[in-house]
Amino acid sequence: MADGEYSGLKTSVSEAEWKTRTELAALYRLVAMNGWDDMIFTHISARVPGPQTHFLINPYGYYFEEITASSLVKVDLDGNVVQDTDSFINPAGFTIHSAVHAARDDAHFVIHLHTVAGVGVAAQKHGLLPLSQNACLLQNDVAYHGYEGLALNHDERERLVADLGHKNMMLLRNHGTLAVGETAAAAWVRMFFLERACAQQVAALSAGVENVLHAPDAAQEETKYQGQGVGMIAALAWAGALRQLDRRSPGYDA
């Protein structure tokens, strides 16, 4: 996309949509910067502010480190492209996202990843264990969904959203991780803590499940309530993440 096309899109969409585009592009770059991307696969989506039911998602074929505000593709709830663009999307990738967006009015941003640690824990029978502070803070907000193969069957959407319920994070069995948020900041902080908890669990279980130390029951009960404040620190963490992007991966807001 040429520079003129970048500036043209910015001036042709609402200020609210451009802000959402910039924040979504930042999420893609942050995932790449942390080494959590999976080539051109997995997705992050955002609801476009306004009366129409439109969403933004990555153009299929782009690496996450390449994503910019202008390159994101606007689609409807069925995955139909509703903007003038030469890019296209992966319909299978939007199956999961469309399900969550349709069922949860508060899920303005949806992040889905296939990291080594995330898939590793999603494939463990016991799921996320209370082995770390991160896990204890999150465990009561993590749902589980059984693996049904590639997300090509739209019938799976009903089962997925039923499993997610009102929780904000999910381990998709044998598949990966998912986090939602009313803001990009909330979705990012939840995913960061979930991925960190999964990595810590994989590391701890290298000693064998019989040799790991679970957090005491009283501490787990205490952190159940402390974890509800995770969203309160999201704005602070997000501002720092954007400053880090400006230093290490500038251009996402073009």
Buried (B, 14 or more C-beta within 10 A) or exposed (E): BEEEEBEEBBEEBEEEBBBBBBBBBBBBBBBBBBEBBBEBBBBBBBBBBEEEBBBBBBBBEBEBBBBBBBBBBBBEBEBEBBBEBEBEBBBBBBBBBBBBBBBBEEBBBBBBBBBEBBBBBBEBEEBBBBBBBBBBBBBBBBBBBEEBEEBEEEEBBEBBBEBBEEBBBBBBBEBBBBBBBBBBBBBBBBBBBBBBBBBBBBEBBEEEEEEBEEBEEEBBEEBBEEBEEBBEEBEEBBEEBBEBBEEEBEBBBB
